[in-house]
Amino acid sequence: MVIIDPPQKTLDLLREALNVKSTSPEDDESSEVLAYVASLGSSLAKSQDFESTAWIEALAPYLSVLPNFSSHGPSGENGEDQDEKMEEEKKSGPQDGDSTSPATTTTHNSAEMVIEKFRALTEKATMGDDESDGEEEQDDGELLTNIRFSLAYGGKILLHQTKLRLRRGHRYALVGQNGAGKTTLMNAINNGKLEGWPFHLRTYYVDSGSNVDPVYEAKNVFQELVSSTKKEPEKCRSMLETLKFTPPMMDGTIGELSGGWQMKLRLAQAVLVDADILLLDEPTNHLDHGTVTWLTEYLKGLTDTTVICVSHDTPFLEHICTDVIHYEHRSAWGPHRKLVLYKGHMSEFVQKQPQAKHYFELSTTDLKFVFPDPGRLEGVRTSTQKFLEMENVEYKYPGASKPTITDVNLKMSLSSRVIIIGANGAGKTTLVKMIVGETQPSNLGACKLYIHHNLRVAYVSQHAFFHVEQHMENSPASYIQWRFKDGYDKEKIQSEAFKISEEEQKAIDEFQLEGIWSRRLRAGNLEYEVKKRNVKEKDNKYYTKDELLAMGFHGLLKQADEKIASKEAGLDIRPVTITEIQKHLDDFGLAQEFGTYGKIRGLSGGQKVKLVLAAAMWNCPHLLVLDEPTNYLDREALGALSSALNEWGGSVLMISHSKEFYSSVCKEEWHLIDGKLIIQGASTERKMKAVAKKKVYAKEEEGDVVLEKAGGNMNADGDKYKDATTNFWGKTVSKKEARNYTKAKKKGDVVTMRQILQIPAGKIMPGYEELGDGK
């Protein structure tokens, strides 16, 4: 009589592993053991634990007591072979130092064989075939790895009990959504952190270049290549010459190279190390068309090296890959993903998985980005009216023999949709830095440079991650809160471009300048209200911009202009609460799980781009500058970005090597060739959206209000502190005082609020009893 009733399917799989037919007669004891072993196997399968050691430890003590094993080994086809083997072992006797009898050893090994077969059958029945798309695998290369592992990052499980089988000479495209864990997997492979990973394999990882390392960038280009690859100097120099490195570039530091040249250096290192497995994370980032072609041909020529590549450049993957490894989720696997192998190119993979067609189409399904409309730009009434103009501008780096760019003539308006095209090192980023105001022309005074004084610019640079990654332990919402809590962009004000030099600070001290309080436009000239130390406010004086620049106050003026432009955007009254910030992050596809409750350390490259975009757009800019935006976003996110840019009312300027992406947005092309700017095409007029709008922010409900709505009780409603309308003496407060009072109220700064309302010490102002008597 069998007491335990296991799932019939599991019991049938066990009998199949034992080569016993379900109709075969069994005594009660054997039936009970089989039922118990099948139940144990079913429990392991439900928990998705398919580790061989776990199954052997759990099942072997019970399975080995069956008559099939204790006397003759497993019944069926292999029974006679086991009998013969046992007889031979008995004749030969025990080996030296082996206290275990031959029969016991054979029994144990036989049980392990059956358990492993039972485990494999159960896994396939439970999980499906999670290592391939069902095609017969061709033995067209040495099998390098065949492992099963789980992978987590922090507290999040990225992959659970998945297989990874790699063959020598194959080139695998690793594809999945942003945040799936592609970079984490490649780091784990490179560091040998996967369970069962064969440590004799040599790996080399080419990262995406998103992280800025000052120590690495200070190294010499040529010496770093020699020391990192351990190759002969002649071979290293030849490799660099193949990639068009010039002698000055080889002798310079890595930090002096543009993003494209730094990627070329990392690829040169990868070529020279002769690795068994080459791991490439976004290798086409910053590369011009010629270098991408060279890389494609090089990878296709590899026969002894296995390549695993992550890239959002689908045409590149289509050309190089022989197989696709896809992060996939199926209902039978529970909440976790597994890796599924598909033979063939990306196009063949998409035919088998039609939902992955976004890899070839720049479109989006559920994901949508929503950009805030730019605010009013003083004096600009149409979308074609210029806000920026350059005539005969040139720029030469200090110590350089000739200008990087020269004779630049251009105009920009709110209708501008511009792509800058040029080879690596042509000066694209140099031009952008002048446009955003980080640098000044070398021939200032001999050229014309006009930038609207209230222009707000959002600049997402190649190294935008550098600033975000200074806040790795904070949440994205906390980072934005820190950056904008004072009513302006603190990160921009603290940047090198806005820094006040020692000479300027000395001039400020000598002039007794306390601060720049306001700005006005008189007769076409900007004038700034200057407050000097120990001088009453009513005696403040106005100075023109040229006068202040002549005194050496360059950084101070830039900071003042930035703060005033932020005030025009309403940043001084916009709530910087976690709730308000998360609403903004939602518009950029960064869910609350990551935006409020996660840490920046746990974000993928694509999620960091979303954060950088969201932070840059917080001040409602008129001009958005994107330097290689396609580097880290997946195809769906790129489709969402393209749609958002086309709907947005501001101006767009970008650097990108992805024609598919930039042609969907930009109709005007600026070509940089030999330091000269050639303009082709023209931006079409767009609807004017940069108009004045009353900014209304929903008041965030306090805990008591939420409690009341939920059916609880409360004793008070509204703000703890009233708004300021008149001061203690009955005089109406100015707009400036009202704004300052609002800021103090948000911070709970009672002292400042009493000062603004001019409440004498020891007095309580009627209606403002909550401010106390000041004692």
NORQUI-V141489 format. One record per residue. RES is the residue in one letter. D_FIRST is the distance of its C-alpha to the first C-alpha in whole Angstrom. Layout:
BEGIN
res/d_first
RES/D_FIRST
RES/D_FIRST
END
This chain:
BEGIN
res/d_first
M/0
V/4
I/6
I/9
D/11
P/14
P/17
Q/16
K/20
T/19
L/16
D/18
L/21
L/19
R/18
E/22
A/23
L/21
N/22
V/19
K/19
S/16
T/16
S/16
P/13
E/11
D/9
D/6
E/8
S/10
S/8
E/8
V/11
L/12
A/11
Y/13
V/16
A/16
S/16
L/19
G/21
S/21
S/22
L/25
A/26
K/26
S/29
Q/30
D/30
F/30
E/32
S/31
T/31
A/29
W/26
I/26
E/27
A/23
L/21
A/23
P/21
Y/18
L/18
S/21
V/18
L/16
P/18
N/20
F/22
S/22
S/24
H/25
G/25
P/23
S/22
G/24
E/28
N/29
G/27
E/30
D/32
Q/30
D/30
E/34
K/34
M/32
E/35
E/38
E/37
K/36
K/40
S/41
G/40
P/40
Q/42
D/45
G/44
D/40
S/38
T/35
S/34
P/34
A/30
T/29
T/31
T/30
T/26
H/27
N/29
S/27
A/24
E/27
M/28
V/25
I/24
E/28
K/27
F/24
R/26
A/29
L/27
T/25
E/29
K/31
A/28
T/28
M/32
G/34
D/36
D/38
E/41
S/42
D/43
G/41
E/44
E/44
E/45
Q/48
D/49
D/52
G/53
E/51
L/48
L/49
T/46
N/43
I/41
R/39
F/40
S/41
L/44
A/45
Y/49
G/49
G/46
K/46
I/43
L/45
L/42
H/39
Q/37
T/39
K/40
L/44
R/45
L/49
R/51
R/54
G/57
H/55
R/56
Y/54
A/55
L/53
V/53
G/52
Q/53
N/55
G/53
A/50
G/51
K/52
T/55
T/52
L/50
M/53
N/54
A/51
I/51
N/55
N/54
G/51
K/49
L/46
E/43
G/43
W/46
P/48
F/51
H/53
L/54
R/57
T/57
Y/60
Y/60
V/63
D/63
S/64
G/67
S/66
N/67
V/70
D/71
P/74
V/74
Y/73
E/75
A/78
K/77
N/80
V/78
F/79
Q/78
E/75
L/74
V/75
S/73
S/70
T/70
K/71
K/73
E/77
P/79
E/81
K/77
C/77
R/80
S/80
M/76
L/78
E/81
T/79
L/77
K/81
F/81
T/85
P/87
P/87
M/83
M/82
D/85
G/84
T/81
I/77
G/78
E/81
L/79
S/78
G/74
G/74
W/76
Q/74
M/71
K/73
L/73
R/69
L/69
A/71
Q/69
A/66
V/68
L/69
V/66
D/64
A/61
D/58
I/56
L/59
L/58
L/60
D/60
E/63
P/65
T/67
N/68
H/72
L/73
D/75
H/75
G/76
T/74
V/71
T/72
W/72
L/69
T/67
E/69
Y/68
L/64
K/64
G/66
L/63
T/61
D/60
T/59
T/56
V/57
I/55
C/58
V/58
S/60
H/61
D/64
T/62
P/65
F/64
L/61
E/61
H/63
I/62
C/58
T/56
D/53
V/52
I/49
H/48
Y/47
E/44
H/42
R/39
S/37
A/34
W/35
G/35
P/39
H/40
R/42
K/41
L/44
V/44
L/46
Y/48
K/50
G/54
H/57
M/56
S/57
E/55
F/52
V/54
Q/53
K/49
Q/49
P/52
Q/52
A/53
K/57
H/58
Y/59
F/61
E/63
L/64
S/63
T/60
T/58
D/57
L/59
K/62
F/65
V/68
F/71
P/73
D/77
P/79
G/82
R/86
L/88
E/91
G/94
V/91
R/91
T/90
S/87
T/90
Q/92
K/92
F/90
L/90
E/93
M/94
E/97
N/98
V/96
E/95
Y/93
K/93
Y/91
P/93
G/94
A/93
S/96
K/96
P/94
T/90
I/91
T/95
D/96
V/94
N/94
L/92
K/91
M/88
S/87
L/84
S/84
S/84
R/81
V/81
I/80
I/81
I/81
G/82
A/81
N/79
G/82
A/84
G/85
K/82
T/81
T/85
L/86
V/83
K/84
M/87
I/86
V/84
G/87
E/85
T/88
Q/92
P/94
S/96
N/99
L/99
G/102
A/103
C/100
K/99
L/95
Y/95
I/91
H/91
H/91
N/88
L/86
R/83
V/81
A/77
Y/77
V/73
S/74
Q/73
H/72
A/71
F/68
F/70
H/71
V/67
E/66
Q/68
H/66
M/62
E/61
N/62
S/61
P/62
A/64
S/65
Y/67
I/69
Q/69
W/71
R/73
F/74
K/74
D/78
G/79
Y/80
D/78
K/78
E/76
K/79
I/82
Q/80
S/80
E/83
A/85
F/86
K/86
I/90
S/91
E/93
E/96
E/95
Q/94
K/98
A/100
I/98
D/99
E/102
F/102
Q/101
L/98
E/96
G/94
I/94
W/94
S/94
R/95
R/97
L/99
R/103
A/105
G/102
N/102
L/99
E/100
Y/98
E/99
V/99
K/98
K/100
R/100
N/102
V/103
K/102
E/100
K/103
D/105
N/102
K/104
Y/103
Y/103
T/102
K/99
D/102
E/104
L/100
L/99
A/103
M/102
G/99
F/96
H/94
G/91
L/92
L/93
K/89
Q/87
A/89
D/89
E/85
K/85
I/87
A/85
S/82
K/84
E/85
A/81
G/81
L/78
D/80
I/79
R/76
P/73
V/71
T/68
I/64
T/64
E/67
I/66
Q/62
K/64
H/66
L/63
D/61
D/64
F/63
G/60
L/59
A/56
Q/56
E/53
F/55
G/59
T/58
Y/55
G/55
K/58
I/60
R/58
G/55
L/57
S/57
G/60
G/60
Q/59
K/62
V/65
K/64
L/64
V/68
L/69
A/68
A/70
A/73
M/73
W/73
N/77
C/77
P/79
H/81
L/81
L/77
V/77
L/74
D/74
E/72
P/69
T/67
N/66
Y/63
L/62
D/59
R/60
E/59
A/61
L/64
G/64
A/64
L/67
S/69
S/69
A/69
L/73
N/74
E/73
W/75
G/79
G/80
S/81
V/79
L/79
M/77
I/77
S/74
H/73
S/71
K/73
E/70
F/70
Y/74
S/75
S/73
V/75
C/78
K/81
E/84
E/83
W/85
H/85
L/86
I/88
D/90
G/91
K/92
L/90
I/90
I/89
Q/88
G/87
A/87
S/85
T/85
E/86
R/83
K/83
M/84
K/82
A/83
V/85
A/85
K/82
K/82
K/79
V/77
Y/74
A/71
K/71
E/68
E/67
E/66
G/63
D/65
V/65
V/62
L/61
E/63
K/62
A/58
G/59
G/60
N/64
M/67
N/70
A/72
D/72
G/74
D/75
K/76
Y/79
K/81
D/83
A/87
T/89
T/92
N/93
F/94
W/98
G/97
K/98
T/95
V/93
S/93
K/91
K/90
E/90
A/87
R/85
N/85
Y/85
T/81
K/80
A/81
K/79
K/76
K/76
G/77
D/80
V/82
V/85
T/86
M/85
R/88
Q/90
I/90
L/91
Q/94
I/93
P/95
A/93
G/93
K/93
I/90
M/90
P/90
G/87
Y/85
E/85
E/81
L/84
G/85
D/88
G/88
K/88
END
